Each structure stands twice: as structure tokens, then as C-alpha cells.
Amino acid sequence: MDPERYREKMEWARRLHGQHGTTLVETYSWERQEGALLAHLEAKLRALGVTLRPRPAKEALELLNRAGHVGIFATLIARFIGLYKSAAHSLEELAGRASAEMQHAARMFLRVFEKLLAAYNKHIRAKGEIDFEDMISLATEHARSGAYRSQFRYLIIDEFQD
């Protein structure tokens, strides 16, 4: 971001809060980059007399669901699971590939994603199922290992890209 434009926006925000008598809590990108944003924000809020009341996970999920955000998040996670499985990378590789600016956010997302992925895999295994990406991966591994011996002379393939 252009430093002059950033300064102008900060001055505007400070003036606006001053005019309306509201409190502006300033955070900085370096806090996020160093992984200290939440701790610093908590300290700043406590200094202002704000009592933090973390919500139980179930209550937070209900609020997000009522606001219509669970569907969006579930869609994002489902897409990410498909991309993750088809790329065949480890979570450590993904964390390592994140840019320096995104390291903290990527690590936070991957911590949540890892738990969701484990729950998803456990759920489909318990049902004796596999998903599309697992089907393709298993078939590829089977063919590459030489374990598959075709009894057919010709194959007709629809959706060849798959």
C-alpha cells in the first residue's frame, strides 16, 4: 500500500472517531506478521476496560450459522480439501509455501484445516466411503505400482482429464 495513502486513511479514521467520541483501537501489520496481533489486541482492549468473554465453540458456531457464514465456510473448506488432496502436499509443505506476509494467517488456517480434514477423513472412513480425490489418488497409486493388470485390450474413457 502507498505509505501516503495509508497515512491519510489513518488520519481520517482518527478524526472520525474523535468527532463521534468513539474509541479507535489501532493495530499494525507488523503485529500480525510477528504472530503477536491477538495478544496485542487483547492487551489494548483490557487497557480500555473491555472484559473479554470468549464464547464456547458451540455458541460461536450457532451464531455463525444464523448469520449465514457456515455455508460459505463449509464451501471454502470443501474446495480446499479437494485441492489439498489432489495436489498431494503435506500440511508442512503448504505452511512452508506461504509468503512471509501470510505466514501467521496460513498457520492459523492450517491449524483449523488440519482438524477439519481429520474429522472429515474419519467420517468418510467410518461410513466405508472414499471421496473423488481419494478415488483418483488410489487408482493412480495402484496403476503406478504395477499392481493393476488390465484384462481389456481397449478402454473407452469419458472425461479423460480425470
Salt bridges, closest charged atoms under 4 A:
GLU4 OE1 - ARG7 NH2 3.15
GLU26 OE2 - ARG14 NE 2.71
GLU31 OE2 - HIS40 ND1 2.88
GLU31 OE2 - LYS44 NZ 3.05
GLU42 OE2 - ARG46 NH2 2.91
GLU59 OE2 - ARG55 NH1 2.35
GLU93 OE1 - HIS89 ND1 3.68
GLU129 OE1 - LYS127 NZ 3.87
ASP131 OD2 - LYS85 NZ 2.89
ASP134 OD2 - LYS85 NZ 2.98
